[in-house]
Amino acid sequence: MPDNIMAATPSSCGGDAYLLFPGETLLSGGARTCLYTVALAYCFLGLSAITARFFKSMEQIMRHSREVVVGADPATGAPVVRHEKVWNYTVADIALLAFGTSFPQISLATIDAIRNLGQLTAGGLGPGTLVGSAAFDLFPIHAVCVIMPRAGSKKKISDLGVWLVELFWSFWAYIWLYVILEVWTPNVITLWEALLTVLQYGLLLLHAYAQDKRWPYVSIPFVRGERPEDWVPPEDVFVDYDNCDDISETLPTSAGPNDGIVDIFSAHSYQNSEYSKVPEKDMEGSSTMDHILNNTQEDMPWLSIWRQQFIDAFMLESPESRKMDSICLRFIGLFWSLIIAPWKFLFAFVPPYHIAHGWIAFICSLTFISGIAYGVTKLTDQISCVTGISPYVIAFTALAAGTSWPDLVASKIAAERQVTADSAIANITCSNSVNIYVGIGVPWLIETMYNFFVYQEPLYIDNAAGLSFSLLVFFATSFGCITVLVLRRIVLGAELGGPRLWAWLTSVYFMVLWVVFVVFSSLRVSGVI
């Protein structure tokens, strides 16, 4: 099989076919490229919009608690019950947060694999996107997070043990990918290799949980720093973000004016007795949080909330924007609302996340994400056909950046709002692990199973050399990234923030590493090196 993906040409991939409307084939190549690029950017905008609903449903799932009997009242003998979270803090970060932020890439790779069933060769769009997404997660997202804390403030990882476990599995994922591509069965993926790739995601979850619980023999004996309680304060509570260097301070994760922003990390509030206080049941048998939720749902049932979603979709201007004195800002806001109105209306069909602990909204959001990912694959095919650019190059640049936007938003929110750097950095390392074990493992498992039972043949990788080279470049640049994070911990005392000059220098350094990865990988695919 060929080692590289050859540049696509209109004659070889149907460049005369239209995608958006029949008249587009009459346009010049440059005009069609611009048209498809704008449509691709609009799809990424839709991914950002549906991801917000996805986060809210995920947060509702993570808020699900259960009643646990902790003893008996000495006076009455009545059982003392408290509410504890169903989801473990660390497992929730990996299984829900990292999986959710990586689902656009996972969905795109799975669709690409299904489209290539019966061809004996794996599509390069999915793996290219996921390897490029790993580089985008590690470099640009770290670059953004390191400058998010306010000037002079520092945020460091409080649980180094969990982070080292997640970092190990993140690097091992790409070592494993290189081994099966170049060492065991070069240019071929067998059914067992694909199956082992997927199963390692379960090992990651088990090892991270063992580290979180400090199981003997399998956990790193690091003392965990004190985690602050994650809570959203009332608007009249003053938050001094300039003095949050000490991770033992109990500070909120967000401020009142940001209520309109999805705070996916507040879902960790009241996680369990190890991290925060669990609200005891009051005299009527319900926790304070239950009272708040029940009163809210009584005043506004889920059917009314669903109806309000459609009303909000048609509202181009909020009451706050009407109070703006600047006509220019109001016009920009109206223009932006008009652009995203179709997405808002479409996603209004997603049921409210109050139903069934958020699971229905969770599944519906995944369905919409999969639909947008399918549109992204079609647009990528057309761009490759019209321009002649290799789809692999498009995958690890434009597609990787666009589909990694949820990762960027999630880590940015954590770097801004949380006192520690745990979730901001853990989301990066966990997402990279999920990209390989699930994002590449599941599509390859689908393709290898199909080839095994239909053709009795393995799965051939026609861009194995290019993919392996990108992995080597990623290893080299990621070592430089982690080294700087460690040096910041030793010298400055924190991975994020610190003196403004050093924060910006670190950010620029991370962006340079990303440019190096993109340039060298592109040159290898183009045959220059």
SEMAR-366283 format. One record per residue (C-alpha): residue number from 0; residue in three letters; chain; x, y, z. Coordinates in Angstrom, 2 decimals. Example, Ala and Ser with C-alpha at 12.3 -4.5 7.8 and 13.67 -1.06 7.14 Angstrom:
<pts>
 pos code unit      c1      c2      c3
   0  Ala    A   12.30   -4.50    7.80
   1  Ser    A   13.67   -1.06    7.14
</pts>
This chain:
<pts>
 pos code unit      c1      c2      c3
   0  Met    A    0.00    0.00    0.00
   1  Pro    A    1.21    3.58   -0.60
   2  Asp    A    2.88    5.28    2.32
   3  Asn    A    1.52    8.75    1.76
   4  Ile    A   -1.81   10.27    0.91
   5  Met    A   -1.46   11.76   -2.53
   6  Ala    A   -2.91   15.18   -3.15
   7  Ala    A   -6.47   14.90   -4.30
   8  Thr    A   -7.43   16.24   -7.70
   9  Pro    A  -10.82   17.17   -9.11
  10  Ser    A  -10.61   14.45  -11.73
  11  Ser    A   -9.90   11.73   -9.19
  12  Cys    A  -12.46   12.60   -6.53
  13  Gly    A  -15.42   14.09   -8.34
  14  Gly    A  -14.62   17.78   -8.14
  15  Asp    A  -17.43   18.49  -10.65
  16  Ala    A  -20.11   17.34   -8.18
  17  Tyr    A  -21.93   19.98   -6.19
  18  Leu    A  -22.60   19.88   -2.47
  19  Leu    A  -24.47   23.01   -1.37
  20  Phe    A  -26.43   24.05   -4.49
  21  Pro    A  -26.34   23.10   -8.21
  22  Gly    A  -24.96   26.43   -9.41
  23  Glu    A  -21.81   26.13   -7.33
  24  Thr    A  -20.12   24.02  -10.03
  25  Leu    A  -20.17   27.07  -12.33
  26  Leu    A  -18.03   29.05   -9.89
  27  Ser    A  -14.26   29.28  -10.16
  28  Gly    A  -12.05   27.06   -8.04
  29  Gly    A  -11.11   29.94   -5.77
  30  Ala    A  -14.73   30.98   -5.25
  31  Arg    A  -15.74   27.41   -4.45
  32  Thr    A  -12.87   27.09   -1.98
  33  Cys    A  -13.97   30.27   -0.21
  34  Leu    A  -17.57   29.05   -0.18
  35  Tyr    A  -16.69   25.68    1.36
  36  Thr    A  -14.32   27.29    3.86
  37  Val    A  -17.05   29.65    5.07
  38  Ala    A  -19.47   26.72    5.30
  39  Leu    A  -16.86   24.76    7.27
  40  Ala    A  -16.39   27.67    9.68
  41  Tyr    A  -20.17   27.88   10.07
  42  Cys    A  -20.23   24.18   10.99
  43  Phe    A  -17.58   24.82   13.64
  44  Leu    A  -19.80   27.62   14.97
  45  Gly    A  -22.64   25.10   15.18
  46  Leu    A  -20.37   22.69   17.06
  47  Ser    A  -19.66   25.41   19.61
  48  Ala    A  -23.38   26.12   20.00
  49  Ile    A  -24.46   22.51   20.50
  50  Thr    A  -21.47   21.88   22.77
  51  Ala    A  -22.90   24.45   25.20
  52  Arg    A  -26.09   22.39   25.49
  53  Phe    A  -24.02   19.23   25.69
  54  Phe    A  -22.06   20.66   28.63
  55  Lys    A  -25.25   21.60   30.47
  56  Ser    A  -26.66   18.09   30.09
  57  Met    A  -23.33   16.61   31.17
  58  Glu    A  -23.30   18.86   34.22
  59  Gln    A  -26.79   17.69   35.13
  60  Ile    A  -25.66   14.07   34.88
  61  Met    A  -22.69   14.76   37.14
  62  Arg    A  -24.95   16.47   39.69
  63  His    A  -26.91   13.24   40.16
  64  Ser    A  -26.62   12.14   43.78
  65  Arg    A  -27.75    9.19   45.84
  66  Glu    A  -28.83    8.77   49.44
  67  Val    A  -26.30    7.12   51.73
  68  Val    A  -27.05    6.07   55.31
  69  Val    A  -24.12    7.25   57.44
  70  Gly    A  -25.39    6.24   60.85
  71  Ala    A  -28.25    6.62   63.29
  72  Asp    A  -29.44    9.52   65.41
  73  Pro    A  -28.38    8.77   69.03
  74  Ala    A  -31.57   10.29   70.42
  75  Thr    A  -34.27    8.92   68.12
  76  Gly    A  -32.51    6.04   66.43
  77  Ala    A  -33.63    7.34   63.03
  78  Pro    A  -31.16    6.77   60.21
  79  Val    A  -29.01    9.73   59.25
  80  Val    A  -28.95   10.09   55.47
  81  Arg    A  -26.89   12.35   53.28
  82  His    A  -26.54   12.84   49.54
  83  Glu    A  -23.35   11.83   47.74
  84  Lys    A  -22.40   12.22   44.11
  85  Val    A  -22.82    9.16   41.91
  86  Trp    A  -19.79   10.10   39.82
  87  Asn    A  -16.27   10.09   41.21
  88  Tyr    A  -14.41   13.40   40.62
  89  Thr    A  -11.54   11.95   38.59
  90  Val    A  -13.62    9.43   36.65
  91  Ala    A  -16.11   12.16   35.74
  92  Asp    A  -13.29   14.30   34.33
  93  Ile    A  -12.17   11.43   32.07
  94  Ala    A  -15.43    9.67   31.23
  95  Leu    A  -17.68   12.71   30.78
  96  Leu    A  -15.66   15.92   30.48
  97  Ala    A  -12.78   14.64   28.31
  98  Phe    A  -15.08   12.38   26.29
  99  Gly    A  -17.57   15.20   25.76
 100  Thr    A  -15.01   17.75   24.61
 101  Ser    A  -13.45   15.14   22.29
 102  Phe    A  -16.72   13.88   20.83
 103  Pro    A  -16.58   16.08   17.68
 104  Gln    A  -13.29   14.42   16.72
 105  Ile    A  -14.54   10.97   17.74
 106  Ser    A  -17.72   11.42   15.74
 107  Leu    A  -15.84   12.66   12.68
 108  Ala    A  -13.40    9.74   12.80
 109  Thr    A  -16.20    7.19   13.23
 110  Ile    A  -18.16    8.62   10.29
 111  Asp    A  -15.01    8.58    8.17
 112  Ala    A  -14.48    4.92    9.08
 113  Ile    A  -18.06    3.94    8.21
 114  Arg    A  -17.75    5.71    4.85
 115  Asn    A  -14.65    3.63    4.07
 116  Leu    A  -16.11    0.22    4.93
 117  Gly    A  -15.35   -2.33    2.24
 118  Gln    A  -12.24   -0.55    0.91
 119  Leu    A   -9.71   -2.55    2.99
 120  Thr    A   -7.85    0.71    3.72
 121  Ala    A   -8.53    3.09    6.59
 122  Gly    A   -9.50    6.66    5.86
 123  Gly    A   -6.89    9.25    6.75
 124  Leu    A   -9.34   11.97    7.74
 125  Gly    A  -10.13   10.61   11.22
 126  Pro    A   -6.62    9.66   12.41
 127  Gly    A   -5.17   12.85   10.93
 128  Thr    A   -7.74   14.96   12.76
 129  Leu    A   -7.12   13.20   16.07
 130  Val    A   -3.32   13.46   15.93
 131  Gly    A   -3.63   17.10   14.91
 132  Ser    A   -6.15   17.62   17.70
 133  Ala    A   -3.64   16.23   20.20
 134  Ala    A   -1.11   18.82   19.08
 135  Phe    A   -3.72   21.59   19.24
 136  Asp    A   -4.76   20.49   22.74
 137  Leu    A   -1.21   20.33   24.03
 138  Phe    A    0.18   23.54   22.54
 139  Pro    A   -2.40   26.27   21.72
 140  Ile    A   -4.68   25.34   24.63
 141  His    A   -1.77   25.38   27.08
 142  Ala    A   -0.78   28.70   25.51
 143  Val    A   -4.22   30.12   26.28
 144  Cys    A   -4.47   28.65   29.78
 145  Val    A   -1.10   29.91   30.96
 146  Ile    A   -2.14   33.57   30.50
 147  Met    A   -5.69   33.21   31.85
 148  Pro    A   -4.94   33.85   35.57
 149  Arg    A   -4.88   37.52   36.44
 150  Ala    A   -1.53   39.30   36.52
 151  Gly    A    0.67   37.93   39.26
 152  Ser    A   -1.71   35.17   40.39
 153  Lys    A   -0.62   31.56   40.14
 154  Lys    A   -2.52   28.32   39.74
 155  Lys    A   -0.87   24.97   40.18
 156  Ile    A   -1.88   21.34   40.05
 157  Ser    A   -2.96   20.17   43.50
 158  Asp    A   -3.10   16.43   42.76
 159  Leu    A    0.17   15.65   41.00
 160  Gly    A   -0.44   11.92   41.32
 161  Val    A   -3.60   11.93   39.22
 162  Trp    A   -2.03   14.28   36.67
 163  Leu    A    1.04   12.03   36.31
 164  Val    A   -1.21    9.01   35.77
 165  Glu    A   -3.18   10.88   33.13
 166  Leu    A    0.03   12.14   31.54
 167  Phe    A    1.48    8.63   31.42
 168  Trp    A   -1.58    7.23   29.65
 169  Ser    A   -1.63   10.20   27.31
 170  Phe    A    1.96    9.61   26.16
 171  Trp    A    1.56    5.86   26.15
 172  Ala    A   -1.42    6.25   23.79
 173  Tyr    A    0.79    7.77   21.12
 174  Ile    A    3.65    5.37   21.77
 175  Trp    A    1.16    2.53   21.37
 176  Leu    A   -0.10    4.03   18.13
 177  Tyr    A    3.44    4.24   16.75
 178  Val    A    4.20    0.63   17.81
 179  Ile    A    1.21   -0.86   16.02
 180  Leu    A    1.85    1.28   12.93
 181  Glu    A    5.59    0.68   12.56
 182  Val    A    6.77   -2.19   14.78
 183  Trp    A    4.28   -5.03   15.23
 184  Thr    A    2.43   -5.04   11.94
 185  Pro    A    3.77   -2.19    9.78
 186  Asn    A    1.10   -0.42    7.72
 187  Val    A   -1.53   -2.88    8.96
 188  Ile    A   -4.02   -2.84   11.84
 189  Thr    A   -5.31   -6.20   13.05
 190  Leu    A   -8.53   -6.87   14.91
 191  Trp    A   -6.63   -7.61   18.13
 192  Glu    A   -4.66   -4.36   17.91
 193  Ala    A   -7.83   -2.34   17.47
 194  Leu    A   -9.53   -4.19   20.33
 195  Leu    A   -6.56   -3.66   22.67
 196  Thr    A   -6.56    0.04   21.78
 197  Val    A  -10.17    0.43   22.91
 198  Leu    A   -9.70   -1.67   26.06
 199  Gln    A   -6.89    0.59   27.24
 200  Tyr    A   -9.44    3.34   27.78
 201  Gly    A  -10.93    1.15   30.51
 202  Leu    A   -7.47    0.68   32.01
 203  Leu    A   -7.02    4.46   32.05
 204  Leu    A  -10.27    4.90   33.97
 205  Leu    A   -9.34    2.15   36.44
 206  His    A   -5.82    3.46   37.04
 207  Ala    A   -7.01    7.05   37.49
 208  Tyr    A   -9.67    5.90   39.97
 209  Ala    A   -7.06    3.85   41.84
 210  Gln    A   -4.79    6.88   42.03
 211  Asp    A   -7.64    9.09   43.21
 212  Lys    A   -8.46    6.59   45.98
 213  Arg    A   -4.75    5.96   46.67
 214  Trp    A   -4.93    2.20   46.25
 215  Pro    A   -1.69    0.53   47.42
 216  Tyr    A    0.83   -0.80   44.87
 217  Val    A   -0.89    0.82   41.85
 218  Ser    A   -0.93    4.48   42.90
 219  Ile    A    1.83    7.07   43.18
 220  Pro    A    2.37    7.97   46.87
 221  Phe    A    1.93   11.72   46.39
 222  Val    A    0.04   13.73   48.97
 223  Arg    A   -2.97   15.38   47.41
 224  Gly    A   -3.28   19.10   47.95
 225  Glu    A   -6.50   20.41   49.36
 226  Arg    A   -9.16   20.94   46.73
 227  Pro    A  -11.42   23.96   47.18
 228  Glu    A  -15.15   23.55   47.25
 229  Asp    A  -16.56   24.29   43.81
 230  Trp    A  -19.49   26.64   44.20
 231  Val    A  -21.02   29.59   42.43
 232  Pro    A  -21.38   32.57   44.80
 233  Pro    A  -24.23   35.06   44.93
 234  Glu    A  -23.76   38.27   42.96
 235  Asp    A  -23.10   40.27   46.12
 236  Val    A  -20.12   38.10   47.15
 237  Phe    A  -16.78   39.72   46.36
 238  Val    A  -14.15   37.41   44.94
 239  Asp    A  -10.52   38.47   45.19
 240  Tyr    A   -8.95   36.63   42.27
 241  Asp    A   -5.69   38.50   42.67
 242  Asn    A   -4.87   36.60   45.86
 243  Cys    A   -5.58   32.99   45.04
 244  Asp    A   -2.08   31.58   45.00
 245  Asp    A   -2.71   29.32   47.97
 246  Ile    A   -4.64   26.28   46.84
 247  Ser    A   -6.01   25.77   50.35
 248  Glu    A   -8.21   28.84   50.01
 249  Thr    A  -11.84   28.04   49.38
 250  Leu    A  -12.79   30.20   46.42
 251  Pro    A  -15.62   29.96   43.93
 252  Thr    A  -15.26   28.83   40.36
 253  Ser    A  -17.13   31.72   38.78
 254  Ala    A  -18.48   35.15   39.52
 255  Gly    A  -22.04   36.36   39.43
 256  Pro    A  -21.91   38.37   36.19
 257  Asn    A  -20.95   35.23   34.26
 258  Asp    A  -24.21   33.40   34.87
 259  Gly    A  -24.85   33.16   31.15
 260  Ile    A  -21.65   31.21   30.57
 261  Val    A  -21.77   27.45   30.85
 262  Asp    A  -19.70   26.48   33.90
 263  Ile    A  -19.08   22.79   33.35
 264  Phe    A  -16.79   22.61   36.36
 265  Ser    A  -19.40   23.63   38.92
 266  Ala    A  -20.72   20.10   38.48
 267  His    A  -18.05   18.96   40.93
 268  Ser    A  -19.68   20.85   43.80
 269  Tyr    A  -20.61   18.63   46.73
 270  Gln    A  -18.66   15.82   45.08
 271  Asn    A  -18.15   13.62   48.13
 272  Ser    A  -16.97   13.76   51.70
 273  Glu    A  -13.35   13.66   50.62
 274  Tyr    A  -13.51   16.92   48.73
 275  Ser    A  -16.40   18.90   50.15
 276  Lys    A  -19.16   18.92   52.64
 277  Val    A  -22.27   16.99   51.73
 278  Pro    A  -25.52   18.86   52.48
 279  Glu    A  -27.45   17.02   55.15
 280  Lys    A  -31.16   16.48   54.72
 281  Asp    A  -33.36   18.98   56.46
 282  Met    A  -36.34   18.25   58.68
 283  Glu    A  -38.65   17.62   55.72
 284  Gly    A  -36.30   15.02   54.26
 285  Ser    A  -34.88   17.00   51.33
 286  Ser    A  -31.57   18.75   50.87
 287  Thr    A  -31.35   22.46   50.25
 288  Met    A  -30.32   21.83   46.65
 289  Asp    A  -33.36   19.60   46.15
 290  His    A  -35.62   22.38   47.43
 291  Ile    A  -34.11   24.85   44.99
 292  Leu    A  -34.49   22.48   42.03
 293  Asn    A  -38.00   21.46   43.00
 294  Asn    A  -39.18   25.04   43.44
 295  Thr    A  -37.65   25.98   40.10
 296  Gln    A  -39.34   23.12   38.30
 297  Glu    A  -42.68   23.85   39.96
 298  Asp    A  -42.55   27.46   38.82
 299  Met    A  -41.35   26.54   35.34
 300  Pro    A  -42.02   22.91   34.28
 301  Trp    A  -39.75   21.31   31.69
 302  Leu    A  -42.38   21.75   28.99
 303  Ser    A  -42.38   25.48   29.60
 304  Ile    A  -38.58   25.47   29.52
 305  Trp    A  -38.64   23.66   26.18
 306  Arg    A  -41.07   26.22   24.80
 307  Gln    A  -38.85   29.01   26.08
 308  Gln    A  -35.93   27.55   24.14
 309  Phe    A  -37.78   28.19   20.88
 310  Ile    A  -38.78   31.69   22.00
 311  Asp    A  -35.16   32.50   22.84
 312  Ala    A  -34.07   31.17   19.43
 313  Phe    A  -36.11   33.90   17.69
 314  Met    A  -35.01   36.71   20.03
 315  Leu    A  -32.26   38.64   18.29
 316  Glu    A  -31.71   41.10   21.12
 317  Ser    A  -31.65   40.50   24.85
 318  Pro    A  -32.92   43.03   27.42
 319  Glu    A  -29.31   43.71   28.45
 320  Ser    A  -28.20   44.55   24.90
 321  Arg    A  -31.09   47.00   24.50
 322  Lys    A  -29.65   49.04   27.36
 323  Met    A  -26.33   49.56   25.56
 324  Asp    A  -25.53   53.15   24.72
 325  Ser    A  -23.29   52.23   21.79
 326  Ile    A  -25.26   51.82   18.56
 327  Cys    A  -22.25   50.09   17.00
 328  Leu    A  -22.13   47.40   19.70
 329  Arg    A  -25.87   46.83   19.43
 330  Phe    A  -25.57   46.44   15.66
 331  Ile    A  -22.73   43.95   16.04
 332  Gly    A  -24.78   42.01   18.58
 333  Leu    A  -27.81   41.92   16.28
 334  Phe    A  -25.68   40.81   13.34
 335  Trp    A  -24.12   38.03   15.38
 336  Ser    A  -27.51   36.90   16.71
 337  Leu    A  -28.81   36.78   13.14
 338  Ile    A  -25.90   34.58   12.07
 339  Ile    A  -26.37   32.02   14.86
 340  Ala    A  -30.20   32.11   14.77
 341  Pro    A  -30.49   28.99   12.52
 342  Trp    A  -28.33   26.99   14.91
 343  Lys    A  -30.27   28.25   17.93
 344  Phe    A  -33.56   27.22   16.34
 345  Leu    A  -32.24   23.80   15.33
 346  Phe    A  -30.78   23.06   18.75
 347  Ala    A  -33.96   24.22   20.48
 348  Phe    A  -35.30   20.77   19.58
 349  Val    A  -32.90   19.28   22.14
 350  Pro    A  -35.07   18.53   25.21
 351  Pro    A  -34.31   20.45   28.41
 352  Tyr    A  -31.52   18.95   30.46
 353  His    A  -33.80   18.80   33.51
 354  Ile    A  -35.35   15.56   32.21
 355  Ala    A  -33.95   12.17   33.32
 356  His    A  -30.91   13.74   35.02
 357  Gly    A  -29.81   15.19   31.66
 358  Trp    A  -29.37   11.89   29.81
 359  Ile    A  -31.96   12.61   27.09
 360  Ala    A  -30.38   15.99   26.28
 361  Phe    A  -26.97   14.32   26.44
 362  Ile    A  -27.89   11.73   23.80
 363  Cys    A  -29.70   14.25   21.58
 364  Ser    A  -26.70   16.57   21.70
 365  Leu    A  -24.42   13.73   20.61
 366  Thr    A  -26.78   13.07   17.70
 367  Phe    A  -26.57   16.68   16.54
 368  Ile    A  -22.79   16.69   16.93
 369  Ser    A  -22.60   13.57   14.76
 370  Gly    A  -24.75   15.23   12.11
 371  Ile    A  -22.53   18.31   12.00
 372  Ala    A  -19.44   16.10   11.89
 373  Tyr    A  -20.87   14.35    8.81
 374  Gly    A  -21.30   17.73    7.13
 375  Val    A  -17.71   18.58    8.03
 376  Thr    A  -16.42   15.43    6.32
 377  Lys    A  -18.34   16.24    3.13
 378  Leu    A  -17.06   19.81    3.08
 379  Thr    A  -13.51   18.59    3.66
 380  Asp    A  -13.84   16.23    0.69
 381  Gln    A  -14.95   19.12   -1.51
 382  Ile    A  -12.16   21.43   -0.36
 383  Ser    A   -9.61   18.69   -1.06
 384  Cys    A  -11.12   18.01   -4.49
 385  Val    A  -11.21   21.64   -5.58
 386  Thr    A   -7.83   22.73   -4.17
 387  Gly    A   -5.83   19.53   -4.54
 388  Ile    A   -4.66   19.81   -0.91
 389  Ser    A   -4.19   16.46    0.80
 390  Pro    A   -7.12   15.69    3.11
 391  Tyr    A   -4.56   14.63    5.72
 392  Val    A   -3.12   18.16    5.80
 393  Ile    A   -6.61   19.62    6.14
 394  Ala    A   -7.34   17.10    8.88
 395  Phe    A   -4.49   17.93   11.26
 396  Thr    A   -4.76   21.69   10.71
 397  Ala    A   -8.23   23.13   10.04
 398  Leu    A  -10.30   20.16   11.23
 399  Ala    A   -8.14   19.59   14.31
 400  Ala    A   -8.43   23.23   15.35
 401  Gly    A  -12.16   23.46   14.64
 402  Thr    A  -13.17   20.25   16.38
 403  Ser    A  -10.91   21.01   19.36
 404  Trp    A  -12.77   24.22   20.12
 405  Pro    A  -14.79   22.58   22.97
 406  Asp    A  -11.47   21.50   24.56
 407  Leu    A  -10.23   25.09   24.36
 408  Val    A  -13.42   26.49   25.91
 409  Ala    A  -13.43   23.92   28.72
 410  Ser    A   -9.79   24.44   29.69
 411  Lys    A  -10.08   28.23   29.39
 412  Ile    A  -13.06   28.28   31.77
 413  Ala    A  -11.18   26.10   34.26
 414  Ala    A   -8.03   28.23   34.07
 415  Glu    A  -10.08   31.38   34.68
 416  Arg    A  -12.44   30.21   37.40
 417  Gln    A  -10.86   27.44   39.38
 418  Val    A   -8.29   28.05   42.07
 419  Thr    A   -6.14   25.12   40.99
 420  Ala    A   -4.90   24.11   37.55
 421  Asp    A   -6.09   20.50   37.85
 422  Ser    A   -9.12   20.51   35.56
 423  Ala    A   -7.62   22.90   32.99
 424  Ile    A   -4.54   20.72   32.44
 425  Ala    A   -6.24   17.38   33.13
 426  Asn    A   -8.77   18.10   30.39
 427  Ile    A   -5.89   18.44   27.91
 428  Thr    A   -4.10   15.21   28.86
 429  Cys    A   -7.32   13.21   29.21
 430  Ser    A   -8.67   14.45   25.89
 431  Asn    A   -5.48   13.33   24.17
 432  Ser    A   -5.87    9.86   25.68
 433  Val    A   -9.52    9.68   24.64
 434  Asn    A   -8.55   10.74   21.11
 435  Ile    A   -6.47    7.58   20.66
 436  Tyr    A   -8.19    4.94   22.77
 437  Val    A  -11.70    5.89   21.65
 438  Gly    A  -11.34    8.30   18.73
 439  Ile    A   -9.01    6.07   16.73
 440  Gly    A   -9.64    2.76   18.49
 441  Val    A  -13.40    2.60   17.88
 442  Pro    A  -13.26    3.47   14.14
 443  Trp    A  -10.43    1.01   13.59
 444  Leu    A  -12.34   -1.63   15.54
 445  Ile    A  -15.36   -1.10   13.27
 446  Glu    A  -13.24   -1.36   10.13
 447  Thr    A  -11.13   -4.34   11.27
 448  Met    A  -14.22   -6.28   12.35
 449  Tyr    A  -15.85   -5.63    8.99
 450  Asn    A  -12.73   -6.68    7.06
 451  Phe    A  -12.20   -9.73    9.27
 452  Phe    A  -15.70  -11.15    8.89
 453  Val    A  -16.31  -10.09    5.26
 454  Tyr    A  -12.90  -10.33    3.59
 455  Gln    A  -10.76  -12.21    6.17
 456  Glu    A   -8.25   -9.39    5.68
 457  Pro    A   -6.64   -6.89    8.09
 458  Leu    A   -7.01   -3.13    7.79
 459  Tyr    A   -4.36   -1.42    5.70
 460  Ile    A   -3.17    2.10    6.55
 461  Asp    A   -2.24    3.94    3.38
 462  Asn    A   -0.78    6.95    5.21
 463  Ala    A    1.13    5.07    7.91
 464  Ala    A    4.46    6.75    7.15
 465  Gly    A    3.00   10.25    7.29
 466  Leu    A    1.06    9.44   10.46
 467  Ser    A    4.12    7.91   12.13
 468  Phe    A    6.26   10.91   11.21
 469  Ser    A    3.65   13.23   12.75
 470  Leu    A    3.78   11.12   15.91
 471  Leu    A    7.57   11.48   16.12
 472  Val    A    7.32   15.25   15.71
 473  Phe    A    4.59   15.29   18.33
 474  Phe    A    6.78   13.35   20.79
 475  Ala    A    9.66   15.77   20.35
 476  Thr    A    7.59   18.94   20.69
 477  Ser    A    5.46   17.59   23.55
 478  Phe    A    8.62   16.82   25.51
 479  Gly    A    9.53   20.48   25.18
 480  Cys    A    6.05   21.48   26.37
 481  Ile    A    6.05   19.26   29.47
 482  Thr    A    9.60   20.28   30.34
 483  Val    A    8.58   23.93   30.45
 484  Leu    A    5.56   23.13   32.63
 485  Val    A    7.84   21.30   35.08
 486  Leu    A   10.32   24.18   35.09
 487  Arg    A    7.50   26.64   35.77
 488  Arg    A    6.44   24.49   38.71
 489  Ile    A    9.99   24.45   40.12
 490  Val    A   10.96   28.07   39.44
 491  Leu    A    7.66   29.97   39.63
 492  Gly    A    5.74   27.56   41.87
 493  Ala    A    2.82   27.07   39.46
 494  Glu    A    2.05   25.78   35.98
 495  Leu    A   -0.33   28.63   35.08
 496  Gly    A   -0.10   32.37   35.62
 497  Gly    A    2.77   34.05   37.43
 498  Pro    A    4.60   37.19   36.27
 499  Arg    A    2.93   38.52   33.16
 500  Leu    A    6.10   38.62   31.08
 501  Trp    A    6.93   34.97   31.77
 502  Ala    A    3.33   33.92   31.18
 503  Trp    A    3.33   35.53   27.73
 504  Leu    A    6.76   34.14   26.86
 505  Thr    A    5.55   30.66   27.79
 506  Ser    A    2.42   31.16   25.70
 507  Val    A    4.42   32.23   22.65
 508  Tyr    A    6.77   29.26   23.13
 509  Phe    A    3.85   26.82   23.12
 510  Met    A    2.47   28.38   19.93
 511  Val    A    5.87   28.06   18.26
 512  Leu    A    5.88   24.34   19.11
 513  Trp    A    2.49   23.98   17.41
 514  Val    A    3.72   25.77   14.29
 515  Val    A    6.73   23.44   14.19
 516  Phe    A    4.45   20.40   14.37
 517  Val    A    2.15   21.66   11.62
 518  Val    A    4.96   22.74    9.27
 519  Phe    A    7.00   19.52    9.56
 520  Ser    A    3.94   17.28    9.26
 521  Ser    A    2.74   19.19    6.20
 522  Leu    A    6.15   18.98    4.55
 523  Arg    A    6.27   15.22    5.16
 524  Val    A    2.85   14.64    3.61
 525  Ser    A    3.80   16.84    0.64
 526  Gly    A    6.90   14.73    0.06
 527  Val    A    9.35   17.56    0.70
 528  Ile    A   11.00   15.70    3.59
</pts>
